Amino acid sequence: MKTKISKVKIIEVCKTSNSMAQAAAKLNIHFNTLKRLAILYDCYTPNQGLKGGNKNTPSKIDLNEIL
């Protein structure tokens, strides 16, 4: 089902999100669609290393618990 997303909404979400993948998830559209539209509207700013974002790191297990 196609939903119309306004140009203003795409630009706003692209500027406020930490990454373009996060922006696509917020808008509930596929990443490639967001990328195409963001390049068209000149607001595509990828953040490949997720700089400034929260990376999910696994919790550390003590070696004594393993052995």
C-alpha positions in Angstrom: 0.0 0.0 0.0 1.5 3.3 -1.0 1.4 6.2 1.4 2.3 9.8 0.5 5.0 11.3 2.6 5.5 15.0 2.2 8.8 16.6 1.2 8.9 18.6 4.4 8.4 15.4 6.6 11.3 13.6 4.8 13.7 16.5 5.2 12.7 17.0 8.9 13.2 13.3 9.7 16.5 13.1 7.8 17.9 16.1 9.8 16.8 14.8 13.2 17.8 11.2 12.9 21.2 9.8 13.8 21.3 7.7 10.6 19.4 7.3 7.4 18.4 3.7 8.4 16.8 5.2 11.5 15.1 7.8 9.4 13.7 5.1 7.1 12.4 3.2 10.1 10.7 6.3 11.5 9.0 6.9 8.2 8.1 3.2 7.8 9.6 3.0 4.3 12.3 1.0 2.7 15.9 2.4 3.0 16.4 2.5 -0.7 13.2 4.6 -1.2 14.4 7.0 1.5 17.8 7.2 0.0 16.4 8.0 -3.4 14.0 10.7 -2.1 16.7 12.2 0.3 19.2 12.6 -2.6 16.4 14.2 -4.7 15.7 16.7 -1.8 19.4 17.2 -1.0 19.2 16.0 2.6 20.9 12.6 2.4 23.6 12.5 5.1 24.7 9.0 5.8 26.3 8.1 9.1 27.9 4.8 8.4 29.7 4.4 11.8 26.7 5.7 13.7 28.9 8.5 15.2 27.1 10.1 18.1 24.6 7.2 18.3 24.1 4.4 20.8 25.6 1.2 19.6 24.2 -2.0 21.1 27.1 -3.9 22.6 26.7 -7.3 24.2 27.0 -7.5 27.9 30.4 -8.8 29.1 30.5 -12.2 30.8 33.1 -12.9 33.4 35.6 -15.6 32.5 34.9 -17.4 35.8 31.2 -17.8 34.9 32.1 -19.5 31.6 34.5 -21.9 33.3 
